[in-house]
Amino acid sequence: MSCLKPERLNMVHKFFKARTSTILSQNPRDDSRHPPPARSERRGRRNLLPLIHHAETSFCPCCASDAKHGLPETMSRDLPSSALEIRGLTKRFDRLAVDRLDLTVRAGEFYALLGPNGAGKTTTLRMVAGLLRPDAGSISVGGIDALVDPVAAKQIMAWVSDEPMIYDKLTPLEYLEFVAGLWGCDPVLSERSARDLLGSLGLEPHQNERCEGFSKGMRQKVALAGALVHDPRLIILDEPLTGLDAVSARHVKGLLQDRVRSGCTVIITTHILEVAERMADRIGVISSGRLVAEGTLAELRRQNGKGDSSLEDMFVALVEAEAAAA
């Protein structure tokens, strides 16, 4: 959200504080005695949102001039072949979490990053998203040096944590409009995008309900919609299907596949190996902070001499071999 100038960001904070107070005053906790306001009243409250759409930005992803790629013309003429390039990435806490990792994810592919608990998957992706500073190495997102120009890198990227963080007192539609406003997106385009996302994720019947009563799965879908509302080119998801029922998981998988078909790049971590086996174009296996195997499912089978093995069998064999060699 750092595409906003400081003075505009302060204005957004003041707006959100005032808006939250308005919602609380008009929607007391006991909803049984106070029915939801009429549709026209809800629209009236949302009319405050244009205040934050005047924010000055260096680049507005959702209303960029190149409709095909969601990028300015100067950026879309020479799109890089790699959505993400990591070289020598290193991070140490009380132990070495990521060990001189090299990783390349091609533009327009669905990439699954697998590994046991503590392998360094989430730490790696948090560094890519700009939430952690690496001790060494480089990160390039769509040809942008994410360590030199993190704001530009974040403008074409989305990050969805395994623990959804949303504003409980807002409805899904209000939350998406608020996030779009932070990005400086055109309010008309962003509302259309928000409604499309909520429909794709099966949240349309709940778009005017406050998020505080949602299950973890519903909150996860709202967080995903919020991450996609500015039309990012690189989508990074940490355990996106955790806590989702079968119907919700299908909604999420369908949305991600649609994004890949439109040219976006998706990177996920997951412990549900069947998802990686069925959906990923390529799979990377990380252990002890290092990439120990990578390729399509067929390539991984050839590399390991297991022509008909499941991904689970290969994954277990790779992890056990790495642990024995350590």
C-alpha positions as CSV (number, residue, x, y, z in Angstrom):
1,M,0.0,0.0,0.0
2,S,3.1,2.2,0.0
3,C,2.2,3.6,-3.5
4,L,0.4,6.4,-1.6
5,K,2.4,9.5,-0.6
6,P,2.7,10.0,3.1
7,E,0.2,12.9,3.3
8,R,-2.3,10.9,1.3
9,L,-1.7,7.9,3.5
10,N,-2.5,9.9,6.6
11,M,-5.7,11.0,5.0
12,V,-6.6,7.4,4.3
13,H,-6.0,6.5,7.9
14,K,-8.2,9.3,9.1
15,F,-10.9,8.2,6.7
16,F,-10.8,4.6,7.8
17,K,-11.0,5.6,11.5
18,A,-14.0,7.8,10.8
19,R,-15.6,5.1,8.5
20,T,-15.2,2.4,11.1
21,S,-16.9,4.6,13.7
22,T,-19.8,5.2,11.2
23,I,-20.2,1.5,10.6
24,L,-20.2,0.8,14.3
25,S,-22.7,3.4,15.2
26,Q,-25.1,2.4,12.4
27,N,-24.7,-1.3,13.0
28,P,-24.8,-2.1,16.7
29,R,-23.5,-5.5,17.9
30,D,-27.0,-6.9,18.5
31,D,-28.0,-7.3,14.8
32,S,-31.2,-9.2,15.8
33,R,-32.7,-6.0,17.2
34,H,-31.2,-3.7,14.5
35,P,-31.8,-5.1,11.0
36,P,-29.2,-4.2,8.2
37,P,-29.7,-0.8,6.6
38,A,-31.5,-0.6,3.3
39,R,-29.5,-1.0,0.1
40,S,-29.7,2.7,-0.6
41,E,-28.4,3.5,2.9
42,R,-25.4,1.2,2.3
43,R,-24.7,2.9,-0.9
44,G,-24.8,6.2,0.8
45,R,-22.1,5.1,3.3
46,R,-19.9,3.9,0.6
47,N,-20.1,7.2,-1.2
48,L,-17.3,8.3,1.2
49,L,-14.9,6.1,-0.7
50,P,-14.1,8.5,-3.6
51,L,-12.2,10.6,-1.0
52,I,-9.4,8.1,-1.0
53,H,-9.5,7.5,-4.8
54,H,-7.9,10.9,-5.3
55,A,-4.7,9.5,-3.9
56,E,-1.6,10.4,-5.9
57,T,0.2,7.3,-7.2
58,S,3.1,6.7,-9.4
59,F,1.3,3.7,-11.0
60,C,-2.3,2.6,-10.8
61,P,-2.4,-1.1,-11.5
62,C,-6.1,-1.5,-11.9
63,C,-6.6,1.3,-14.4
64,A,-3.3,1.0,-16.3
65,S,-3.2,1.9,-20.0
66,D,-2.4,-1.6,-21.2
67,A,-5.7,-3.5,-20.6
68,K,-4.2,-6.8,-21.6
69,H,-1.4,-6.9,-19.1
70,G,-2.6,-4.3,-16.5
71,L,0.7,-2.5,-17.0
72,P,1.7,0.9,-18.4
73,E,2.6,0.9,-22.0
74,T,6.3,1.5,-21.3
75,M,6.3,-1.6,-19.1
76,S,4.3,-3.9,-21.3
77,R,6.4,-3.5,-24.5
78,D,9.1,-5.7,-23.2
79,L,7.7,-8.1,-20.5
80,P,10.4,-10.3,-19.0
81,S,10.2,-14.1,-19.5
82,S,10.6,-14.6,-15.8
83,A,8.1,-13.5,-13.3
84,L,10.4,-14.1,-10.4
85,E,14.2,-14.6,-10.2
86,I,16.0,-15.3,-6.9
87,R,19.7,-15.5,-6.7
88,G,21.8,-16.5,-3.7
89,L,18.9,-15.6,-1.3
90,T,20.0,-16.1,2.3
91,K,18.2,-15.5,5.7
92,R,19.3,-16.5,9.2
93,F,17.4,-16.3,12.4
94,D,18.6,-18.5,15.2
95,R,19.5,-21.0,12.5
96,L,20.0,-20.8,8.7
97,A,16.4,-20.6,7.3
98,V,17.2,-20.0,3.6
99,D,20.6,-21.1,2.3
100,R,21.8,-19.3,-0.9
101,L,18.6,-20.2,-2.7
102,D,18.4,-19.8,-6.5
103,L,14.9,-20.0,-8.0
104,T,13.3,-18.9,-11.3
105,V,9.6,-18.9,-11.9
106,R,8.5,-18.3,-15.5
107,A,5.9,-15.7,-16.5
108,G,2.5,-17.2,-16.9
109,E,3.0,-20.5,-15.0
110,F,1.5,-22.1,-12.0
111,Y,4.4,-23.0,-9.7
112,A,4.1,-25.0,-6.5
113,L,6.9,-24.7,-3.9
114,L,6.8,-27.7,-1.6
115,G,8.8,-28.7,1.5
116,P,8.5,-30.0,5.0
117,N,7.7,-27.8,8.0
118,G,10.7,-25.5,8.6
119,A,12.1,-25.9,5.1
120,G,12.2,-22.2,4.4
121,K,9.2,-21.9,2.1
122,T,7.3,-19.1,3.9
123,T,10.5,-17.3,4.8
124,T,11.4,-17.2,1.1
125,L,8.1,-15.9,0.0
126,R,7.9,-13.3,2.7
127,M,11.2,-11.9,1.5
128,V,9.9,-11.9,-2.1
129,A,6.8,-10.0,-0.8
130,G,9.0,-7.4,1.0
131,L,7.9,-8.5,4.5
132,L,11.4,-9.6,5.4
133,R,14.8,-8.3,4.4
134,P,17.2,-10.9,3.2
135,D,20.7,-11.2,4.7
136,A,22.2,-11.7,1.2
137,G,21.1,-12.3,-2.4
138,S,18.8,-10.7,-5.0
139,I,15.1,-10.7,-5.9
140,S,13.8,-9.7,-9.3
141,V,10.0,-9.4,-9.7
142,G,8.9,-9.0,-13.3
143,G,12.3,-7.5,-14.1
144,I,12.2,-5.1,-11.2
145,D,14.8,-5.3,-8.5
146,A,12.6,-5.8,-5.4
147,L,15.3,-4.8,-3.0
148,V,16.2,-1.6,-4.8
149,D,12.7,-0.6,-5.7
150,P,10.3,-2.5,-3.4
151,V,7.3,-0.1,-4.1
152,A,7.4,-0.9,-7.9
153,A,7.7,-4.6,-7.2
154,K,4.7,-4.6,-4.9
155,Q,2.6,-2.8,-7.4
156,I,2.6,-5.8,-9.7
157,M,2.5,-8.5,-6.9
158,A,0.0,-9.9,-4.5
159,W,0.7,-11.8,-1.2
160,V,-1.8,-13.9,0.6
161,S,-0.8,-15.3,4.0
162,D,-2.1,-18.5,5.5
163,E,-3.6,-16.4,8.3
164,P,-6.1,-14.0,6.7
165,M,-6.0,-10.5,8.0
166,I,-9.0,-8.4,7.1
167,Y,-11.1,-5.7,8.8
168,D,-13.8,-7.4,10.8
169,K,-16.2,-4.4,10.9
170,L,-16.3,-4.0,7.1
171,T,-18.3,-6.1,4.6
172,P,-16.4,-7.9,1.9
173,L,-17.5,-5.3,-0.7
174,E,-16.5,-2.4,1.5
175,Y,-13.2,-4.1,2.3
176,L,-12.3,-4.6,-1.4
177,E,-13.3,-1.0,-2.2
178,F,-11.1,0.2,0.6
179,V,-8.1,-1.8,-0.6
180,A,-8.7,-0.6,-4.1
181,G,-8.7,2.9,-2.8
182,L,-5.4,2.4,-1.1
183,W,-4.0,1.4,-4.5
184,G,-5.4,4.5,-6.1
185,C,-7.6,2.5,-8.5
186,D,-10.5,4.0,-10.4
187,P,-13.6,3.6,-8.2
188,V,-15.9,2.5,-11.1
189,L,-13.4,-0.1,-12.3
190,S,-12.5,-1.3,-8.8
191,E,-16.2,-1.8,-7.9
192,R,-16.7,-3.9,-11.0
193,S,-13.6,-5.9,-10.2
194,A,-14.6,-6.4,-6.6
195,R,-18.1,-7.7,-7.5
196,D,-16.5,-10.1,-10.1
197,L,-14.1,-11.4,-7.5
198,L,-16.7,-12.0,-4.9
199,G,-18.9,-13.8,-7.4
200,S,-16.0,-16.0,-8.5
201,L,-15.3,-17.0,-4.9
202,G,-18.9,-17.7,-4.0
203,L,-19.1,-14.7,-1.6
204,E,-21.7,-12.7,-3.5
205,P,-24.5,-13.7,-1.1
206,H,-22.4,-12.4,1.8
207,Q,-21.0,-9.3,0.2
208,N,-23.0,-7.0,2.5
209,E,-22.4,-8.9,5.8
210,R,-19.7,-7.8,8.2
211,C,-16.6,-10.1,8.1
212,E,-16.5,-10.5,11.9
213,G,-19.0,-13.4,11.7
214,F,-17.1,-15.2,8.9
215,S,-15.5,-18.6,9.2
216,K,-11.7,-18.9,8.5
217,G,-12.5,-20.2,5.0
218,M,-14.7,-17.3,4.2
219,R,-12.1,-14.9,5.6
220,Q,-9.4,-16.6,3.5
221,K,-11.5,-16.0,0.4
222,V,-12.0,-12.3,1.3
223,A,-8.3,-11.9,1.8
224,L,-7.6,-13.5,-1.5
225,A,-10.1,-11.2,-3.2
226,G,-8.5,-8.2,-1.6
227,A,-5.1,-9.3,-2.8
228,L,-6.3,-9.5,-6.4
229,V,-8.4,-6.4,-6.7
230,H,-5.5,-4.3,-8.1
231,D,-4.9,-7.0,-10.9
232,P,-1.4,-8.1,-9.9
233,R,0.8,-10.0,-12.4
234,L,2.4,-12.2,-9.8
235,I,0.3,-13.9,-7.1
236,I,2.0,-15.5,-4.1
237,L,-0.1,-17.6,-1.8
238,D,1.0,-19.4,1.4
239,E,-1.2,-22.4,2.1
240,P,-4.2,-20.9,0.3
241,L,-6.5,-23.9,0.7
242,T,-6.0,-24.5,4.5
243,G,-9.3,-24.5,6.3
244,L,-11.4,-24.4,3.1
245,D,-14.2,-26.9,2.5
246,A,-14.4,-28.7,-0.8
247,V,-16.7,-26.1,-2.4
248,S,-14.6,-23.2,-1.3
249,A,-11.4,-24.9,-2.4
250,R,-12.9,-25.4,-5.8
251,H,-13.8,-21.7,-6.0
252,V,-10.2,-20.7,-5.1
253,K,-8.6,-23.2,-7.5
254,G,-10.9,-22.1,-10.3
255,L,-10.0,-18.4,-9.8
256,L,-6.3,-19.1,-9.7
257,Q,-6.5,-21.2,-12.9
258,D,-8.4,-18.4,-14.6
259,R,-5.7,-16.0,-13.6
260,V,-3.0,-18.2,-15.0
261,R,-4.9,-18.6,-18.3
262,S,-5.0,-14.8,-18.5
263,G,-1.2,-14.6,-18.3
264,C,-0.7,-14.1,-14.5
265,T,1.9,-16.1,-12.6
266,V,0.8,-18.0,-9.5
267,I,3.2,-19.3,-6.8
268,I,1.7,-21.4,-4.0
269,T,3.0,-23.4,-1.0
270,T,0.9,-26.3,0.0
271,H,1.0,-29.5,2.1
272,I,-1.9,-30.8,-0.1
273,L,0.3,-32.6,-2.6
274,E,-2.6,-33.6,-4.8
275,V,-3.2,-29.9,-5.5
276,A,0.4,-29.4,-6.7
277,E,0.2,-32.7,-8.7
278,R,-3.0,-31.7,-10.5
279,M,-2.6,-27.9,-10.9
280,A,1.1,-27.0,-11.1
281,D,3.0,-26.5,-14.3
282,R,6.2,-27.0,-12.4
283,I,7.1,-28.0,-8.9
284,G,10.0,-27.1,-6.7
285,V,11.0,-29.0,-3.6
286,I,12.8,-27.1,-0.9
287,S,14.5,-28.6,2.2
288,S,16.8,-27.0,4.7
289,G,16.5,-23.7,2.8
290,R,17.8,-25.2,-0.5
291,L,16.1,-26.2,-3.7
292,V,16.7,-30.0,-3.9
293,A,14.5,-30.8,-7.0
294,E,12.5,-28.9,-9.6
295,G,10.6,-29.6,-12.8
296,T,7.3,-30.9,-14.1
297,L,5.8,-34.0,-12.6
298,A,7.2,-36.1,-15.5
299,E,10.6,-34.5,-15.1
300,L,10.7,-35.2,-11.4
301,R,9.8,-38.8,-12.0
302,R,12.7,-39.1,-14.5
303,Q,15.1,-37.4,-12.2
304,N,14.3,-39.8,-9.4
305,G,14.0,-42.9,-11.6
306,K,10.4,-43.4,-10.5
307,G,8.3,-43.6,-13.7
308,D,4.9,-44.1,-12.1
309,S,5.4,-42.8,-8.6
310,S,3.0,-40.3,-7.1
311,L,4.2,-36.8,-6.1
312,E,3.8,-37.8,-2.4
313,D,6.2,-40.8,-2.8
314,M,8.8,-38.7,-4.6
315,F,8.5,-35.9,-2.1
316,V,9.0,-38.2,0.9
317,A,12.0,-39.8,-0.8
318,L,13.6,-36.5,-1.6
319,V,13.1,-35.1,1.9
320,E,14.4,-38.2,3.5
321,A,17.5,-38.3,1.3
322,E,18.2,-34.7,2.1
323,A,17.8,-35.2,5.8
324,A,20.2,-38.3,5.6
325,A,22.8,-36.2,3.8
326,A,22.7,-33.3,6.2
